[in-house]
Amino acid sequence: MMTLKIIEHKKNALMGRDEVKALYEHPGKPTPTREEILPSLESVLKMSGEHIIIERIFTTKGKGESLVKALVYEEKSKMPKHKLDVIEKRKAKRGAKTAGAEATAAKK
């Protein structure tokens, strides 16, 4: 069973966000994706996923747990444009990988 525990929760008033460090346990499974972690963060923080940016996921080799660093914004308008651009690039890249994998599977 995968669980999420908040380790540190700091308010950064200057940037208009909360900075969260959490421990995501996933025994016997590989490093989780941002999409797998986001629902757990949403439920623990009681915040919409549109306001959460998962900045980093650190996994120690051989352990079934990952340290997650996330930024939580009260308003979507306060989210920095460069961070939103990075998210869009990741989504586009993931979409291209998925389309490539489907095309390869269709050829077989």
C-alpha positions as CSV (number, residue, x, y, z in Angstrom):
1,M,0.0,0.0,0.0
2,M,1.3,3.4,-0.9
3,T,1.2,6.1,1.7
4,L,2.2,9.8,2.0
5,K,3.4,11.5,5.1
6,I,4.1,15.2,5.4
7,I,7.6,15.7,6.9
8,E,7.9,19.5,6.6
9,H,5.4,22.2,5.7
10,K,6.7,25.8,5.5
11,K,4.8,28.9,4.5
12,N,6.7,31.2,2.1
13,A,4.7,34.5,2.3
14,L,7.1,36.3,-0.1
15,M,6.5,33.8,-2.9
16,G,2.8,33.3,-2.0
17,R,3.2,29.5,-1.6
18,D,3.7,26.7,0.9
19,E,6.7,24.5,0.5
20,V,6.0,20.9,1.4
21,K,8.4,17.9,1.9
22,A,6.7,14.5,2.1
23,L,7.7,10.9,2.3
24,Y,5.9,8.7,-0.2
25,E,6.1,5.0,0.6
26,H,5.9,2.5,-2.3
27,P,7.3,-0.8,-1.1
28,G,8.3,-3.2,-3.9
29,K,7.5,-0.7,-6.7
30,P,9.7,1.7,-8.8
31,T,9.9,5.4,-8.3
32,P,6.4,6.8,-8.7
33,T,5.5,9.4,-11.3
34,R,4.1,12.8,-10.5
35,E,0.7,11.7,-11.6
36,E,0.8,8.8,-9.1
37,I,1.8,11.1,-6.2
38,L,-0.5,14.0,-7.0
39,P,-3.8,12.4,-5.8
40,S,-2.3,11.6,-2.4
41,L,-1.0,15.2,-2.1
42,E,-4.4,16.6,-3.0
43,S,-6.1,14.5,-0.3
44,V,-3.5,15.2,2.4
45,L,-3.3,18.9,1.7
46,K,-7.0,19.3,0.8
47,M,-6.0,21.4,-2.2
48,S,-6.7,21.1,-5.9
49,G,-4.0,19.6,-8.1
50,E,-4.0,22.7,-10.3
51,H,-2.4,24.6,-7.4
52,I,0.3,22.0,-6.7
53,I,3.7,21.6,-8.5
54,I,5.7,18.5,-7.6
55,E,9.2,19.9,-8.0
56,R,11.3,16.9,-7.2
57,I,11.1,13.2,-6.4
58,F,14.1,11.6,-4.7
59,T,14.3,7.8,-4.3
60,T,17.1,6.1,-2.5
61,K,18.2,2.9,-4.3
62,G,16.9,-0.2,-2.7
63,K,14.3,1.6,-0.5
64,G,10.6,1.6,-1.2
65,E,10.2,5.3,-0.3
66,S,10.7,8.6,-2.0
67,L,11.1,12.1,-0.7
68,V,8.8,14.5,-2.5
69,K,9.3,18.3,-2.7
70,A,6.2,20.2,-3.7
71,L,5.1,23.8,-4.0
72,V,1.5,24.7,-3.2
73,Y,0.1,28.0,-4.4
74,E,-3.1,29.5,-2.9
75,E,-4.0,31.1,-6.3
76,K,-3.1,29.7,-9.7
77,S,-2.3,33.2,-10.9
78,K,0.6,33.3,-8.5
79,M,2.3,30.3,-10.1
80,P,5.5,31.4,-12.0
81,K,5.2,31.1,-15.7
82,H,8.5,29.3,-16.1
83,K,7.3,26.5,-13.8
84,L,4.0,26.2,-15.7
85,D,6.1,26.0,-19.0
86,V,8.1,23.1,-17.5
87,I,4.9,21.3,-16.6
88,E,3.6,21.7,-20.2
89,K,6.9,20.5,-21.7
90,R,6.8,17.4,-19.5
91,K,3.2,16.7,-20.6
92,A,4.1,17.1,-24.3
93,K,7.1,14.8,-23.9
94,R,5.1,12.2,-22.1
95,G,2.4,12.4,-24.8
96,A,5.0,11.9,-27.5
97,K,6.5,8.8,-25.7
98,T,3.0,7.3,-25.3
99,A,2.1,7.9,-29.0
100,G,5.4,6.3,-30.0
101,A,4.8,3.2,-27.8
102,E,1.3,2.8,-29.2
103,A,2.6,3.0,-32.8
104,T,5.2,0.4,-32.1
105,A,2.6,-1.9,-30.5
106,A,0.3,-1.5,-33.5
107,K,3.1,-2.5,-35.9
108,K,3.6,-5.9,-34.0
